[in-house]
Amino acid sequence: MNKLGRKLAITISISIMLLFSLSMLANYFFLPNYYKYQIRKELQAVTHEIETTPTPNLDELIANLEEKYSVNIVYEKIVDNEEDLNWKLREQLARKRINLNKFWITQDTLHKVKEGQNQYVLYDQGKLKSSFSTSLIEKDNLLIVVGVSIVHFREAAEVINSFMIYTFGFAISILLFLVWIWSRKITNPLKVLTDISQDISRLDFKKVDIKTNDEIEDLADSINKMSDELKTAHDDLKRKNQNLKRFMSDITHELKTPLALMKAYSVGIQDGLDDGTYLQTILRQIDNVSSLIDELLEFSRVEREELKKKEFDLISLFHSCLEKHQIEIQQKQIYLDVQTTISPAIQVYADPSKIEKVLNNLVSNAIKYTEGTTIRVKFDETNEDVLFTIENQTSLQDPTDIARIWEPFYVNELSRNKDKSGTGLGLAIVQSILQRHQLKYGIRLLDGSIQFYIYFPKSFDTTNRGLDSQ
């Protein structure tokens, strides 16, 4: 038996032993007096009925009361001869098969009865180990005796207590067996949960299947949910740590290359090797480093700033973003095909300033990397969302490359060369904003094209949304 089972068994056993001991003490000390009290109450009820009931036929009333209350009632006319009165009453009791060793009404008791005071007298029968409890009243100059024989209950209590000791020994054996079964049923799932908790503390995110239809099952479900959430958070943290390491490596590479170039060209100028282009190259590299630092600061700011969500017109926001890229579109002679199937009255619920950054980056990305002359943008309506897609031609077809497209500085690899690219943080910023909004988004490879898609939630009822902050 485990620790909890032993504590449960000991606690229950001690509690039962305490209750049993209190029961025995109550039987021995209080039950006899309580029994006498109940008998006296019964005699009071009989005498009350005799006193309050008209008695044209006293014998008939007595017979009814004896049958109703299981008592014995005798009466005799009050006379001055105390001894004669007692013998007549004893004879009447004997005819009712009530043979008493001790029964005598004293002159003092008789005097009180005559004055209208009901008297309760208990006659101990000595070796018979019984008593005769009586109530004495006077009615119509008759002394009426209502009595009932009672055993000496203390001896009965001793017999009962002796029997209870044997039954208690048997009961405690059965109880310990049942407690052992119950404790196993209760504590075994708890032990399993304890083991699972220890595994989780060691980052081994296991789950448990417990069906008890009680709070233990609820606890198991909560631990399973906690395990899943911790596993997700742990995996996400590991991924972020890996990304951070790669991110730091990429930053080091991005900074090291222009710094090395600036140093080399500066040495060339110092050595008199400048052909007139060295200073221009150094300035261009300084601009690249400055642009990278600005993007890093923007990326950091996006991660820190609170989201201020509200209703806004997504299509209007998109067209305002397009105005910033008109010169690039005209220079590259790109045709922008914008289609919408949604009602102009439909609005979305998000942080418009952050979504503006998302749209700007996606439009800029499509303009830079399109390998055709057309960029397709579409706004579609679903049951609860507005689906935004932007598509441009590409030569990328490797799913591995597409999966890594959100990584910072990925623009420097494969066909996404430095001549076309910026700092490589644009899509990383987009992903960060969309994740903080908890929006569904992704990339699809179509026939010779790449498509970015985002599901924006419609603003059905924002009266209870308030100001969301993350």
MARKOLBA-863579 format. One record per residue (C-alpha): x, y, z; residue in three letters; residue number from 0. Coordinates in steps of 0.05 Angstrom, whole numbers, plus 5000, padded with zeros to 4 digits. Layout:
<vomars>
VOMAR    x    y    z   r   k
VOMAR    X    Y    Z ALA NUM
...
</vomars>
This chain:
<vomars>
VOMAR    x    y    z   r   k
VOMAR 5000 5000 5000 MET   0
VOMAR 5028 5068 4981 ASN   1
VOMAR 5036 5128 5028 LYS   2
VOMAR 4969 5160 5012 LEU   3
VOMAR 4934 5093 5018 GLY   4
VOMAR 4965 5080 5087 ARG   5
VOMAR 4947 5150 5111 LYS   6
VOMAR 4876 5140 5085 LEU   7
VOMAR 4869 5072 5120 ALA   8
VOMAR 4899 5096 5186 ILE   9
VOMAR 4856 5160 5186 THR  10
VOMAR 4792 5122 5172 ILE  11
VOMAR 4808 5068 5222 SER  12
VOMAR 4824 5118 5278 ILE  13
VOMAR 4761 5157 5262 SER  14
VOMAR 4719 5094 5267 ILE  15
VOMAR 4753 5071 5331 MET  16
VOMAR 4740 5140 5361 LEU  17
VOMAR 4667 5137 5341 LEU  18
VOMAR 4661 5066 5368 PHE  19
VOMAR 4691 5087 5435 SER  20
VOMAR 4645 5146 5440 LEU  21
VOMAR 4586 5101 5424 SER  22
VOMAR 4606 5052 5480 MET  23
VOMAR 4613 5109 5530 LEU  24
VOMAR 4546 5137 5510 ALA  25
VOMAR 4514 5068 5518 ASN  26
VOMAR 4543 5059 5587 TYR  27
VOMAR 4534 5128 5617 PHE  28
VOMAR 4479 5164 5579 PHE  29
VOMAR 4433 5111 5549 LEU  30
VOMAR 4403 5088 5616 PRO  31
VOMAR 4385 5159 5636 ASN  32
VOMAR 4358 5173 5566 TYR  33
VOMAR 4317 5110 5571 TYR  34
VOMAR 4288 5132 5638 LYS  35
VOMAR 4274 5200 5609 TYR  36
VOMAR 4234 5170 5551 GLN  37
VOMAR 4195 5126 5600 ILE  38
VOMAR 4178 5186 5642 ARG  39
VOMAR 4154 5224 5581 LYS  40
VOMAR 4109 5166 5564 GLU  41
VOMAR 4080 5165 5635 LEU  42
VOMAR 4069 5240 5630 GLN  43
VOMAR 4029 5230 5567 ALA  44
VOMAR 3986 5176 5600 VAL  45
VOMAR 3972 5218 5662 THR  46
VOMAR 3956 5278 5619 HIS  47
VOMAR 3903 5239 5581 GLU  48
VOMAR 3874 5213 5646 ILE  49
VOMAR 3870 5283 5675 GLU  50
VOMAR 3840 5316 5614 THR  51
VOMAR 3793 5262 5591 THR  52
VOMAR 3723 5258 5621 PRO  53
VOMAR 3715 5190 5654 THR  54
VOMAR 3644 5166 5659 PRO  55
VOMAR 3673 5096 5654 ASN  56
VOMAR 3743 5096 5685 LEU  57
VOMAR 3756 5021 5672 ASP  58
VOMAR 3744 5029 5598 GLU  59
VOMAR 3792 5089 5595 LEU  60
VOMAR 3845 5050 5632 ILE  61
VOMAR 3839 4990 5586 ALA  62
VOMAR 3848 5035 5525 ASN  63
VOMAR 3908 5071 5554 LEU  64
VOMAR 3942 5005 5575 GLU  65
VOMAR 3934 4979 5504 GLU  66
VOMAR 3957 5044 5472 LYS  67
VOMAR 4018 5057 5515 TYR  68
VOMAR 4036 4987 5541 SER  69
VOMAR 4032 5009 5613 VAL  70
VOMAR 3997 4984 5676 ASN  71
VOMAR 3945 5026 5710 ILE  72
VOMAR 3912 5013 5777 VAL  73
VOMAR 3871 5058 5822 TYR  74
VOMAR 3843 5057 5892 GLU  75
VOMAR 3801 5104 5934 LYS  76
VOMAR 3844 5147 5978 ILE  77
VOMAR 3838 5127 6051 VAL  78
VOMAR 3875 5149 6113 ASP  79
VOMAR 3902 5079 6126 ASN  80
VOMAR 3968 5081 6088 GLU  81
VOMAR 3982 5007 6096 GLU  82
VOMAR 3913 4985 6073 ASP  83
VOMAR 3919 5029 6011 LEU  84
VOMAR 3986 5000 5991 ASN  85
VOMAR 3963 4927 6000 TRP  86
VOMAR 3902 4939 5956 LYS  87
VOMAR 3945 4971 5902 LEU  88
VOMAR 3995 4913 5905 ARG  89
VOMAR 3938 4863 5898 GLU  90
VOMAR 3913 4899 5836 GLN  91
VOMAR 3983 4899 5806 LEU  92
VOMAR 3990 4825 5822 ALA  93
VOMAR 3926 4811 5784 ARG  94
VOMAR 3960 4845 5725 LYS  95
VOMAR 4020 4798 5736 ARG  96
VOMAR 4063 4854 5764 ILE  97
VOMAR 4097 4823 5825 ASN  98
VOMAR 4140 4874 5860 LEU  99
VOMAR 4190 4864 5917 ASN 100
VOMAR 4189 4937 5934 LYS 101
VOMAR 4129 4981 5926 PHE 102
VOMAR 4105 5029 5980 TRP 103
VOMAR 4071 5097 5976 ILE 104
VOMAR 4093 5138 6035 THR 105
VOMAR 4049 5185 6074 GLN 106
VOMAR 4089 5245 6048 ASP 107
VOMAR 4080 5224 5976 THR 108
VOMAR 4006 5212 5987 LEU 109
VOMAR 3999 5281 6018 HIS 110
VOMAR 4031 5314 5958 LYS 111
VOMAR 3985 5276 5910 VAL 112
VOMAR 3924 5299 5950 LYS 113
VOMAR 3948 5371 5941 GLU 114
VOMAR 3946 5360 5864 GLY 115
VOMAR 4020 5349 5853 GLN 116
VOMAR 4036 5292 5805 ASN 117
VOMAR 4090 5248 5834 GLN 118
VOMAR 4141 5206 5795 TYR 119
VOMAR 4171 5149 5836 VAL 120
VOMAR 4220 5096 5814 LEU 121
VOMAR 4219 5031 5854 TYR 122
VOMAR 4283 4991 5848 ASP 123
VOMAR 4268 4916 5851 GLN 124
VOMAR 4337 4896 5875 GLY 125
VOMAR 4359 4826 5853 LYS 126
VOMAR 4307 4824 5798 LEU 127
VOMAR 4352 4875 5763 LYS 128
VOMAR 4292 4916 5743 SER 129
VOMAR 4253 4977 5767 SER 130
VOMAR 4181 4998 5767 PHE 131
VOMAR 4172 5070 5744 SER 132
VOMAR 4107 5102 5767 THR 133
VOMAR 4067 5165 5759 SER 134
VOMAR 4018 5180 5816 LEU 135
VOMAR 3958 5226 5807 ILE 136
VOMAR 3893 5241 5842 GLU 137
VOMAR 3827 5245 5806 LYS 138
VOMAR 3758 5244 5836 ASP 139
VOMAR 3787 5224 5904 ASN 140
VOMAR 3820 5164 5871 LEU 141
VOMAR 3895 5150 5873 LEU 142
VOMAR 3913 5128 5803 ILE 143
VOMAR 3980 5092 5793 VAL 144
VOMAR 4009 5089 5722 VAL 145
VOMAR 4069 5044 5720 GLY 146
VOMAR 4116 5007 5673 VAL 147
VOMAR 4170 4957 5688 SER 148
VOMAR 4240 4974 5662 ILE 149
VOMAR 4303 4933 5664 VAL 150
VOMAR 4369 4958 5693 HIS 151
VOMAR 4396 4986 5629 PHE 152
VOMAR 4468 4992 5652 ARG 153
VOMAR 4475 4916 5652 GLU 154
VOMAR 4442 4914 5584 ALA 155
VOMAR 4490 4967 5559 ALA 156
VOMAR 4549 4924 5582 GLU 157
VOMAR 4522 4865 5543 VAL 158
VOMAR 4512 4910 5482 ILE 159
VOMAR 4582 4938 5488 ASN 160
VOMAR 4612 4868 5493 SER 161
VOMAR 4575 4848 5430 PHE 162
VOMAR 4598 4912 5395 MET 163
VOMAR 4671 4896 5410 ILE 164
VOMAR 4665 4831 5371 TYR 165
VOMAR 4626 4863 5314 THR 166
VOMAR 4676 4921 5313 PHE 167
VOMAR 4735 4873 5305 GLY 168
VOMAR 4700 4840 5246 PHE 169
VOMAR 4679 4907 5217 ALA 170
VOMAR 4748 4937 5222 ILE 171
VOMAR 4778 4877 5184 SER 172
VOMAR 4727 4886 5128 ILE 173
VOMAR 4739 4961 5129 LEU 174
VOMAR 4814 4955 5122 LEU 175
VOMAR 4804 4910 5062 PHE 176
VOMAR 4755 4958 5030 LEU 177
VOMAR 4800 5018 5046 VAL 178
VOMAR 4858 4981 5012 TRP 179
VOMAR 4815 4972 4950 ILE 180
VOMAR 4788 5043 4951 TRP 181
VOMAR 4856 5073 4964 SER 182
VOMAR 4886 5035 4905 ARG 183
VOMAR 4830 5060 4861 LYS 184
VOMAR 4842 5131 4884 ILE 185
VOMAR 4917 5133 4892 THR 186
VOMAR 4939 5093 4832 ASN 187
VOMAR 4915 5147 4783 PRO 188
VOMAR 4947 5199 4827 LEU 189
VOMAR 5013 5161 4825 LYS 190
VOMAR 5008 5159 4750 VAL 191
VOMAR 4996 5234 4748 LEU 192
VOMAR 5055 5244 4795 THR 193
VOMAR 5100 5204 4748 ASP 194
VOMAR 5074 5243 4688 ILE 195
VOMAR 5087 5309 4724 SER 196
VOMAR 5158 5288 4738 GLN 197
VOMAR 5167 5268 4666 ASP 198
VOMAR 5140 5336 4644 ILE 199
VOMAR 5188 5371 4692 SER 200
VOMAR 5244 5334 4655 ARG 201
VOMAR 5216 5362 4589 LEU 202
VOMAR 5189 5293 4570 ASP 203
VOMAR 5119 5316 4550 PHE 204
VOMAR 5078 5252 4559 LYS 205
VOMAR 5003 5245 4564 LYS 206
VOMAR 4961 5199 4607 VAL 207
VOMAR 4894 5163 4595 ASP 208
VOMAR 4854 5162 4661 ILE 209
VOMAR 4779 5148 4662 LYS 210
VOMAR 4750 5156 4732 THR 211
VOMAR 4690 5201 4717 ASN 212
VOMAR 4710 5248 4774 ASP 213
VOMAR 4757 5305 4792 GLU 214
VOMAR 4818 5260 4781 ILE 215
VOMAR 4798 5251 4708 GLU 216
VOMAR 4790 5327 4703 ASP 217
VOMAR 4859 5335 4733 LEU 218
VOMAR 4887 5285 4682 ALA 219
VOMAR 4855 5323 4625 ASP 220
VOMAR 4885 5388 4652 SER 221
VOMAR 4954 5357 4656 ILE 222
VOMAR 4947 5329 4586 ASN 223
VOMAR 4928 5398 4561 LYS 224
VOMAR 4985 5429 4599 MET 225
VOMAR 5033 5378 4570 SER 226
VOMAR 5010 5394 4499 ASP 227
VOMAR 5016 5469 4511 GLU 228
VOMAR 5084 5463 4544 LEU 229
VOMAR 5108 5418 4487 LYS 230
VOMAR 5084 5469 4436 THR 231
VOMAR 5117 5526 4475 ALA 232
VOMAR 5181 5486 4484 HIS 233
VOMAR 5185 5468 4411 ASP 234
VOMAR 5170 5540 4392 ASP 235
VOMAR 5225 5564 4440 LEU 236
VOMAR 5275 5514 4411 LYS 237
VOMAR 5256 5537 4341 ARG 238
VOMAR 5264 5610 4361 LYS 239
VOMAR 5331 5595 4393 ASN 240
VOMAR 5354 5561 4330 GLN 241
VOMAR 5328 5619 4289 ASN 242
VOMAR 5362 5668 4336 LEU 243
VOMAR 5429 5633 4327 LYS 244
VOMAR 5420 5633 4252 ARG 245
VOMAR 5395 5705 4255 PHE 246
VOMAR 5457 5727 4294 MET 247
VOMAR 5501 5689 4245 SER 248
VOMAR 5466 5723 4186 ASP 249
VOMAR 5472 5792 4218 ILE 250
VOMAR 5546 5779 4230 THR 251
VOMAR 5554 5760 4157 HIS 252
VOMAR 5514 5819 4133 GLU 253
VOMAR 5555 5868 4174 LEU 254
VOMAR 5622 5834 4164 LYS 255
VOMAR 5621 5836 4088 THR 256
VOMAR 5609 5912 4079 PRO 257
VOMAR 5657 5927 4137 LEU 258
VOMAR 5710 5885 4104 ALA 259
VOMAR 5698 5921 4037 LEU 260
VOMAR 5701 5989 4070 MET 261
VOMAR 5765 5971 4105 LYS 262
VOMAR 5797 5945 4041 ALA 263
VOMAR 5777 6006 4000 TYR 264
VOMAR 5799 6052 4056 SER 265
VOMAR 5867 6019 4056 VAL 266
VOMAR 5868 6027 3980 GLY 267
VOMAR 5855 6101 3987 ILE 268
VOMAR 5909 6106 4040 GLN 269
VOMAR 5958 6070 3994 ASP 270
VOMAR 5941 6115 3935 GLY 271
VOMAR 5906 6061 3895 LEU 272
VOMAR 5840 6098 3887 ASP 273
VOMAR 5817 6101 3815 ASP 274
VOMAR 5761 6150 3833 GLY 275
VOMAR 5710 6097 3852 THR 276
VOMAR 5734 6075 3920 TYR 277
VOMAR 5699 6129 3960 LEU 278
VOMAR 5634 6117 3923 GLN 279
VOMAR 5639 6042 3940 THR 280
VOMAR 5651 6058 4013 ILE 281
VOMAR 5591 6105 4015 LEU 282
VOMAR 5547 6051 3982 ARG 283
VOMAR 5568 6001 4035 GLN 284
VOMAR 5554 6051 4090 ILE 285
VOMAR 5484 6060 4061 ASP 286
VOMAR 5474 5984 4061 ASN 287
VOMAR 5495 5979 4134 VAL 288
VOMAR 5451 6038 4153 SER 289
VOMAR 5392 6007 4116 SER 290
VOMAR 5404 5940 4152 LEU 291
VOMAR 5406 5975 4219 ILE 292
VOMAR 5341 6011 4204 ASP 293
VOMAR 5308 5945 4185 GLU 294
VOMAR 5334 5912 4249 LEU 295
VOMAR 5306 5969 4290 LEU 296
VOMAR 5239 5963 4254 GLU 297
VOMAR 5238 5888 4265 PHE 298
VOMAR 5252 5898 4339 SER 299
VOMAR 5198 5952 4344 ARG 300
VOMAR 5146 5907 4311 VAL 301
VOMAR 5160 5853 4363 GLU 302
VOMAR 5153 5902 4421 ARG 303
VOMAR 5095 5948 4402 GLU 304
VOMAR 5025 5933 4426 GLU 305
VOMAR 4972 5916 4375 LEU 306
VOMAR 4916 5968 4370 LYS 307
VOMAR 4860 5932 4334 LYS 308
VOMAR 4800 5967 4304 LYS 309
VOMAR 4754 5965 4244 GLU 310
VOMAR 4780 5990 4178 PHE 311
VOMAR 4772 5984 4102 ASP 312
VOMAR 4825 5935 4077 LEU 313
VOMAR 4816 5952 4004 ILE 314
VOMAR 4825 6027 4016 SER 315
VOMAR 4887 6013 4057 LEU 316
VOMAR 4915 5970 4001 PHE 317
VOMAR 4904 6024 3949 HIS 318
VOMAR 4938 6076 3993 SER 319
VOMAR 4998 6028 3997 CYS 320
VOMAR 5000 6023 3921 LEU 321
VOMAR 5008 6097 3914 GLU 322
VOMAR 5076 6092 3948 LYS 323
VOMAR 5100 6042 3894 HIS 324
VOMAR 5073 6076 3831 GLN 325
VOMAR 5142 6098 3808 ILE 326
VOMAR 5171 6028 3815 GLU 327
VOMAR 5111 5998 3779 ILE 328
VOMAR 5118 6047 3721 GLN 329
VOMAR 5193 6039 3716 GLN 330
VOMAR 5187 5963 3711 LYS 331
VOMAR 5125 5969 3667 GLN 332
VOMAR 5086 5921 3711 ILE 333
VOMAR 5011 5911 3702 TYR 334
VOMAR 4975 5907 3769 LEU 335
VOMAR 4911 5865 3763 ASP 336
VOMAR 4868 5879 3825 VAL 337
VOMAR 4803 5840 3831 GLN 338
VOMAR 4752 5843 3887 THR 339
VOMAR 4688 5804 3899 THR 340
VOMAR 4672 5833 3967 ILE 341
VOMAR 4623 5888 3986 SER 342
VOMAR 4654 5957 3998 PRO 343
VOMAR 4618 5959 4064 ALA 344
VOMAR 4656 5899 4092 ILE 345
VOMAR 4711 5918 4141 GLN 346
VOMAR 4764 5877 4176 VAL 347
VOMAR 4787 5877 4248 TYR 348
VOMAR 4862 5885 4260 ALA 349
VOMAR 4916 5937 4274 ASP 350
VOMAR 4915 5980 4210 PRO 351
VOMAR 4985 6009 4220 SER 352
VOMAR 5015 5939 4226 LYS 353
VOMAR 4974 5912 4167 ILE 354
VOMAR 4998 5971 4126 GLU 355
VOMAR 5070 5947 4137 LYS 356
VOMAR 5049 5877 4115 VAL 357
VOMAR 5017 5902 4051 LEU 358
VOMAR 5076 5948 4035 ASN 359
VOMAR 5126 5891 4044 ASN 360
VOMAR 5085 5842 4002 LEU 361
VOMAR 5075 5892 3946 VAL 362
VOMAR 5148 5913 3947 SER 363
VOMAR 5169 5839 3948 ASN 364
VOMAR 5125 5823 3888 ALA 365
VOMAR 5152 5882 3849 ILE 366
VOMAR 5225 5864 3863 LYS 367
VOMAR 5221 5790 3849 TYR 368
VOMAR 5169 5782 3795 THR 369
VOMAR 5197 5750 3733 GLU 370
VOMAR 5138 5772 3690 GLY 371
VOMAR 5100 5836 3676 THR 372
VOMAR 5036 5821 3716 THR 373
VOMAR 5021 5821 3790 ILE 374
VOMAR 4953 5794 3809 ARG 375
VOMAR 4918 5817 3873 VAL 376
VOMAR 4851 5790 3895 LYS 377
VOMAR 4802 5802 3952 PHE 378
VOMAR 4752 5745 3964 ASP 379
VOMAR 4699 5736 4017 GLU 380
VOMAR 4690 5673 4060 THR 381
VOMAR 4640 5661 4116 ASN 382
VOMAR 4679 5697 4170 GLU 383
VOMAR 4741 5724 4134 ASP 384
VOMAR 4766 5766 4077 VAL 385
VOMAR 4818 5727 4036 LEU 386
VOMAR 4874 5770 4008 PHE 387
VOMAR 4922 5741 3956 THR 388
VOMAR 4980 5771 3917 ILE 389
VOMAR 5013 5731 3862 GLU 390
VOMAR 5074 5741 3817 ASN 391
VOMAR 5114 5699 3769 GLN 392
VOMAR 5175 5663 3796 THR 393
VOMAR 5226 5610 3777 SER 394
VOMAR 5228 5582 3848 LEU 395
VOMAR 5198 5512 3849 GLN 396
VOMAR 5235 5478 3906 ASP 397
VOMAR 5187 5468 3966 PRO 398
VOMAR 5247 5473 4013 THR 399
VOMAR 5263 5543 3988 ASP 400
VOMAR 5190 5563 3995 ILE 401
VOMAR 5187 5538 4067 ALA 402
VOMAR 5248 5580 4085 ARG 403
VOMAR 5224 5643 4050 ILE 404
VOMAR 5202 5674 4117 TRP 405
VOMAR 5272 5668 4147 GLU 406
VOMAR 5311 5733 4156 PRO 407
VOMAR 5365 5746 4103 PHE 408
VOMAR 5341 5687 4061 TYR 409
VOMAR 5340 5736 4001 VAL 410
VOMAR 5415 5728 3995 ASN 411
VOMAR 5410 5656 3972 GLU 412
VOMAR 5396 5621 3906 LEU 413
VOMAR 5364 5663 3852 SER 414
VOMAR 5343 5718 3901 ARG 415
VOMAR 5408 5755 3892 ASN 416
VOMAR 5435 5817 3925 LYS 417
VOMAR 5423 5861 3865 ASP 418
VOMAR 5348 5853 3873 LYS 419
VOMAR 5344 5844 3948 SER 420
VOMAR 5341 5893 4005 GLY 421
VOMAR 5361 5873 4076 THR 422
VOMAR 5321 5808 4075 GLY 423
VOMAR 5280 5825 4136 LEU 424
VOMAR 5216 5845 4100 GLY 425
VOMAR 5181 5778 4101 LEU 426
VOMAR 5206 5764 4171 ALA 427
VOMAR 5171 5827 4194 ILE 428
VOMAR 5108 5806 4156 VAL 429
VOMAR 5109 5738 4190 GLN 430
VOMAR 5119 5769 4259 SER 431
VOMAR 5059 5816 4250 ILE 432
VOMAR 5013 5761 4224 LEU 433
VOMAR 5033 5714 4280 GLN 434
VOMAR 5019 5766 4332 ARG 435
VOMAR 4950 5777 4301 HIS 436
VOMAR 4941 5701 4301 GLN 437
VOMAR 4919 5704 4228 LEU 438
VOMAR 4920 5646 4180 LYS 439
VOMAR 4971 5658 4125 TYR 440
VOMAR 5018 5621 4078 GLY 441
VOMAR 5051 5613 4010 ILE 442
VOMAR 5028 5571 3951 ARG 443
VOMAR 5068 5550 3890 LEU 444
VOMAR 5024 5553 3828 LEU 445
VOMAR 5041 5540 3755 ASP 446
VOMAR 5102 5585 3748 GLY 447
VOMAR 5078 5633 3802 SER 448
VOMAR 5083 5644 3877 ILE 449
VOMAR 5023 5666 3916 GLN 450
VOMAR 5020 5696 3986 PHE 451
VOMAR 4952 5692 4021 TYR 452
VOMAR 4924 5720 4086 ILE 453
VOMAR 4856 5710 4119 TYR 454
VOMAR 4832 5774 4154 PHE 455
VOMAR 4773 5768 4203 PRO 456
VOMAR 4711 5807 4184 LYS 457
VOMAR 4686 5858 4234 SER 458
VOMAR 4616 5830 4249 PHE 459
VOMAR 4607 5858 4319 ASP 460
VOMAR 4664 5895 4352 THR 461
VOMAR 4624 5928 4408 THR 462
VOMAR 4653 5879 4458 ASN 463
VOMAR 4723 5874 4430 ARG 464
VOMAR 4751 5937 4460 GLY 465
VOMAR 4825 5950 4449 LEU 466
VOMAR 4866 5887 4440 ASP 467
VOMAR 4938 5890 4463 SER 468
VOMAR 4990 5837 4455 GLN 469
</vomars>
